Amino acid sequence: MAGKGIRVENLTKVFQPNVVALDNVSLDVEKGEFLVVLGPSGSGKTTLLRIIAGLERPTRGVVYIDGEAVADPSKKLYIPPQKRDVGMVFQNWALYPNMRVFDNIAFPLEIKGLSKSEIRRRVKEVAEVLGIQELLDRYPRQLSGGQQQRVALARALVKNPKVLLLDEPFSNLDARVRVTARTFVKKVQRSLGITTVLVTHDQADAFAVGDRIVVLNQGRIQQVGAPRELYDEPANLFTASFIGDPPMNIVEAHASGLEAIVSGKASIGEGYRIGVRPDEAIASKTPPPGGLVATGVVDLVESTGSREYAIVNIGRASLNVLVDPSSSLSPGERVYIVFRKVHIFNEKGERIATIVG
């Protein structure tokens, strides 16, 4: 465990009467790493974070922080949250409305019994790092959403914790502030080198800040990897369809009209699926010189501002694909589609091949 920030081994959490929130989860978070746990509602991501924090007890499994076991039901070991040396920022930030910013940040230090001079020094130090020193005399109601988030972050960091845990910290911010907040949090994390775990259902948040991403679904880890790895090499159908915006096209191999373009390059069995990302398939009026090519009929054209996408019917399948900028397509037109990359998934949902055009 030397050098490790966080480690969970075979972690299982069952809520009564028989709801399995986490199912045998094992995970290492390197010291100084920014790890994101990404998954839909009910996937178990917040439960995982709360168990690391000590706010929930695992049913089975072991949790380590900096090499020290902090939870192990088999040994009746449970270190309470206040002794785990973690800082946590909640989704609603949980600021005390009747306390000034200074006092909100200072609160965990007061509980520790630090001297007033030491508290003052630490609060001013973290406020400068986060750029909120001019807000120390204000109350939470006098702050914007972005400012409140920074105060909550300051309160978590003022203890100099070994680990920072973030539970959907950007979800209450509007779109423009959200982008700024993500950049800010990542910058602070890098400068402090603090081991950080963030949970979110939003892949834009995950891709913006994560060194690595854990994809979680129904209490089980689907895949762990760098953001680009999850996009380019999804391990299974869940990761393939959950990661990416617009989402990956997933169609039955033998009903899609696409099996011809991959024949000879991959063996496609019964129940197999073909996956195509919209940005890796281009529709145009002009026949391409070669590669993986199919033809279809345009059903709908949609603009995102900077790009156009077309829904194209190929066989019995409909695919969302990128429109060639040099082509202006209309519903009913027959078009050519060039596939840059096609993924093949077997009947178990596992990716077994990726064909590059």
C-alpha positions in Angstrom: 0.0 0.0 0.0 3.0 2.3 0.0 2.4 5.4 -2.1 -1.3 4.7 -2.5 -3.9 7.4 -1.9 -7.1 5.2 -1.6 -7.7 1.6 -2.0 -11.0 -0.4 -1.8 -10.9 -4.2 -1.9 -14.0 -6.3 -2.7 -16.3 -3.7 -1.4 -20.0 -4.7 -1.1 -22.8 -2.6 0.4 -26.3 -4.1 0.9 -29.1 -1.9 2.2 -32.1 -3.6 3.9 -34.1 -5.5 3.0 -31.9 -6.7 0.0 -30.7 -3.8 -2.1 -27.2 -4.3 -3.4 -25.7 -0.8 -3.9 -22.1 -2.0 -4.4 -21.2 -5.4 -5.6 -17.6 -6.6 -5.0 -15.9 -3.3 -6.1 -12.1 -3.1 -6.1 -10.3 0.1 -7.0 -7.0 1.9 -6.5 -6.6 5.7 -6.5 -3.0 6.8 -6.8 -1.7 9.5 -4.5 -2.3 12.9 -6.1 -4.7 11.5 -8.7 -8.0 13.1 -9.7 -10.3 10.1 -10.2 -13.9 10.5 -11.3 -16.6 7.9 -10.6 -19.2 8.2 -13.4 -22.5 6.5 -13.7 -26.3 7.0 -13.9 -28.6 7.6 -10.9 -28.7 4.5 -8.7 -25.3 3.1 -9.9 -23.8 3.2 -6.4 -21.3 6.0 -7.0 -22.4 8.2 -4.0 -22.5 5.1 -1.8 -18.9 4.4 -2.7 -17.9 8.0 -1.9 -19.8 7.9 1.5 -18.1 4.6 2.4 -14.7 6.1 1.7 -15.6 9.2 3.8 -16.9 7.0 6.7 -20.5 8.2 6.4 -21.6 4.6 5.5 -20.3 1.3 6.7 -19.5 -1.4 4.1 -21.2 -4.8 4.4 -18.1 -6.5 3.2 -14.7 -5.4 2.0 -11.8 -3.2 3.1 -11.1 0.5 2.7 -7.6 1.9 2.9 -6.5 5.6 3.0 -2.8 6.2 2.7 -2.1 2.5 3.4 -4.1 2.4 6.6 -7.2 0.3 6.9 -10.1 2.6 7.9 -13.0 0.1 7.4 -13.0 -3.7 7.6 -16.2 -5.4 8.8 -14.4 -8.8 9.0 -12.2 -7.3 11.8 -14.9 -5.1 13.2 -12.8 -2.1 12.2 -14.4 1.2 11.6 -12.6 4.6 11.8 -15.2 7.4 12.1 -15.2 10.3 9.5 -13.6 12.9 11.7 -10.6 10.7 12.2 -10.1 9.8 8.5 -8.5 13.0 7.5 -10.7 13.6 4.5 -12.4 16.7 3.2 -15.8 16.5 1.5 -17.8 18.9 -0.6 -21.5 18.0 -1.0 -23.9 18.6 -3.8 -25.7 21.4 -1.9 -22.5 22.7 -0.3 -24.1 22.7 3.1 -23.0 26.1 4.3 -24.2 27.5 7.6 -26.5 30.5 6.6 -26.1 32.3 9.9 -22.3 32.2 9.8 -20.0 34.5 7.9 -17.7 32.9 5.2 -14.8 33.2 7.6 -16.6 31.2 10.3 -17.9 28.6 7.8 -14.4 27.9 6.7 -13.0 28.0 10.2 -15.6 25.6 11.7 -13.7 22.3 11.2 -10.6 23.9 12.8 -12.6 25.1 15.8 -13.8 21.6 16.3 -10.2 20.4 16.3 -9.5 23.0 19.1 -6.8 25.0 17.2 -5.8 28.4 18.5 -7.5 31.5 17.1 -4.2 32.7 15.6 -3.7 29.3 13.8 -7.3 29.3 12.6 -6.9 32.8 11.3 -3.7 32.0 9.5 -5.1 28.8 7.8 -8.4 30.5 6.8 -6.6 33.4 5.1 -4.2 31.0 3.5 -6.9 28.8 1.9 -9.0 31.9 1.0 -6.1 33.3 -1.0 -5.5 30.1 -2.8 -9.2 30.0 -3.8 -9.5 33.7 -4.5 -12.2 34.4 -2.0 -10.3 36.6 0.6 -12.6 39.5 -0.1 -15.6 37.4 0.8 -14.7 36.5 4.3 -17.0 39.0 6.0 -20.1 38.1 3.9 -22.9 35.6 4.6 -23.7 32.7 2.2 -26.9 34.5 1.0 -24.7 37.3 -0.3 -22.7 35.0 -2.6 -23.3 33.7 -6.1 -23.4 29.9 -6.7 -19.8 29.8 -7.9 -18.7 31.7 -4.8 -20.6 29.4 -2.5 -18.9 26.4 -4.1 -15.5 28.0 -3.5 -16.3 28.5 0.2 -17.4 24.9 0.5 -14.2 23.8 -1.2 -12.2 26.1 1.2 -13.9 24.5 4.2 -12.9 21.0 3.0 -9.3 22.0 2.2 -8.6 24.1 5.3 -7.9 20.9 7.3 -5.1 19.9 4.9 -6.8 16.6 4.3 -5.1 13.5 2.8 -8.1 13.0 0.5 -10.7 15.3 -1.1 -14.1 13.8 -1.9 -16.5 15.7 -4.2 -20.2 14.7 -4.5 -21.7 16.2 -7.7 -20.1 19.6 -6.8 -21.1 21.3 -10.1 -24.7 20.2 -10.4 -26.2 23.4 -8.8 -24.3 25.7 -11.1 -25.6 27.2 -14.4 -23.8 26.1 -17.6 -21.4 29.0 -17.9 -20.3 29.0 -14.3 -20.1 25.2 -14.3 -17.3 25.3 -17.0 -15.4 27.9 -15.0 -15.8 26.0 -11.8 -14.5 22.7 -13.3 -11.4 24.4 -14.6 -10.8 26.1 -11.2 -11.2 22.9 -9.2 -8.9 21.0 -11.5 -6.3 23.8 -11.2 -6.5 23.8 -7.4 -6.2 20.0 -7.3 -3.1 20.0 -9.4 -1.4 22.8 -7.5 -2.1 21.1 -4.1 -1.4 17.5 -5.4 -4.3 16.2 -3.3 -5.8 12.8 -3.9 -9.3 13.6 -5.2 -12.4 11.5 -6.0 -15.4 13.1 -7.7 -18.7 11.4 -8.4 -21.0 12.6 -11.1 -23.6 11.4 -13.7 -22.4 14.1 -16.1 -19.7 12.9 -18.6 -18.8 16.5 -19.5 -17.7 17.0 -15.9 -15.9 13.7 -15.9 -13.9 14.3 -19.1 -13.1 17.9 -18.0 -11.4 17.0 -14.7 -10.6 13.3 -14.5 -7.1 11.8 -14.9 -9.0 8.5 -15.0 -12.7 7.7 -15.0 -14.4 4.7 -13.3 -17.6 3.8 -15.1 -20.1 2.3 -12.6 -23.5 0.7 -13.2 -25.7 -1.3 -10.9 -23.0 -1.4 -8.3 -20.4 -2.9 -10.5 -17.3 -1.4 -12.3 -17.8 -1.5 -16.0 -14.4 0.0 -17.0 -11.6 2.1 -15.6 -9.4 4.2 -17.9 -8.3 7.6 -19.2 -11.1 9.6 -20.8 -9.9 9.1 -24.3 -9.5 5.3 -23.7 -13.1 5.0 -22.6 -14.3 6.9 -25.7 -12.0 5.0 -28.2 -12.0 1.5 -26.6 -15.2 0.9 -24.7 -15.0 -2.5 -22.9 -18.7 -3.3 -23.3 -22.1 -2.1 -24.5 -22.8 -0.1 -21.4 -19.7 2.0 -21.5 -20.0 2.4 -25.3 -23.6 3.8 -25.1 -23.1 5.8 -21.8 -19.9 7.6 -22.9 -20.1 10.0 -25.8 -22.3 12.9 -26.9 -24.1 12.3 -29.2 -24.2 8.7 -28.0 -22.9 5.7 -29.9 -25.2 4.0 -32.4 -25.8 0.4 -31.3 -27.6 -1.8 -33.8 -28.1 -5.5 -34.4 -25.4 -6.8 -36.7 -27.6 -8.8 -39.0 -30.5 -6.3 -39.2 -28.4 -3.2 -39.8 -27.3 -3.5 -43.3 -23.7 -3.0 -42.0 -22.7 -6.6 -41.8 -21.4 -6.5 -45.4 -18.8 -3.8 -44.7 -17.3 -5.8 -41.9 -17.5 -9.3 -43.4 -14.1 -10.8 -43.7 -12.7 -8.4 -41.1 -14.7 -9.8 -38.1 -16.7 -12.9 -37.4 -20.3 -11.8 -36.5 -22.4 -14.3 -34.6 -26.0 -14.4 -33.6 -26.9 -11.7 -31.1 -23.9 -9.6 -32.0 -24.1 -5.8 -32.1 -22.3 -3.2 -34.1 -21.4 0.2 -32.5 -20.6 3.4 -34.5 -19.9 6.8 -33.0 -21.7 9.6 -34.9 -18.4 11.5 -35.2 -16.7 8.5 -36.8 -19.2 8.0 -39.6 -19.6 10.7 -42.3 -22.5 11.1 -44.7 -22.0 12.8 -48.1 -23.5 12.9 -51.6 -20.1 12.0 -53.2 -19.0 8.4 -53.5 -15.8 7.9 -51.5 -12.7 6.3 -53.0 -12.7 3.4 -50.6 -12.7 2.3 -47.0 -15.7 1.0 -45.1 -18.7 2.3 -47.0 -22.4 1.8 -46.9 -25.4 3.6 -48.6 -28.6 4.8 -47.0 -31.5 7.2 -47.1 -31.6 10.5 -45.1 -34.5 10.6 -42.7 -33.7 13.8 -40.8 -31.0 16.5 -40.6 -30.2 18.3 -37.3 -27.8 21.2 -36.7 -25.9 21.7 -33.4 -24.6 25.1 -34.6 -21.0 24.1 -35.5 -22.0 20.7 -37.0 -24.8 18.9 -38.7 -25.9 15.4 -38.1 -28.2 13.2 -40.2 -30.4 10.3 -39.2 -29.8 7.8 -42.1 -31.7 4.6 -42.6 -29.5 1.7 -43.6 -31.4 -1.6 -43.9 -33.6 -1.8 -40.9 -31.4 0.3 -38.8 -31.2 4.1 -38.3 -27.9 5.7 -37.6 -27.0 9.2 -36.4 -24.0 10.3 -38.4 -21.9 13.4 -39.1 -22.7 15.3 -42.3 -19.8 16.2 -44.5 -19.4 20.0 -44.3 -19.2 20.2 -48.1 -22.6 18.4 -48.5 -26.0 19.9 -48.0 -28.4 17.0 -47.3 -32.2 16.8 -47.3 -34.6 14.1 -46.1 -35.2 11.4 -48.8 -31.8 11.7 -50.4 -29.6 8.6 -50.9 -26.2 9.1 -49.4 -22.8 7.4 -48.9 -21.5 6.8 -45.4 -17.8 6.3 -44.7 -17.1 4.6 -41.4 -13.8 5.5 -39.8 -14.2 3.1 -37.0 -16.7 0.3 -36.2 -16.9 -1.7 -32.9 -18.2 -5.3 -32.7 -19.8 -6.5 -29.5 -20.7 -10.2 -28.8 -23.9 -11.6 -27.4 -22.6 -10.9 -23.8 -22.1 -7.2 -24.6 -18.3 -7.4 -24.6 -16.3 -5.6 -27.3 -14.4 -8.2 -29.3 -13.1 -6.2 -32.2 -12.6 -2.7 -33.5 -12.3 -2.2 -37.3 -10.7 1.0 -38.5 -11.7 2.2 -42.0 
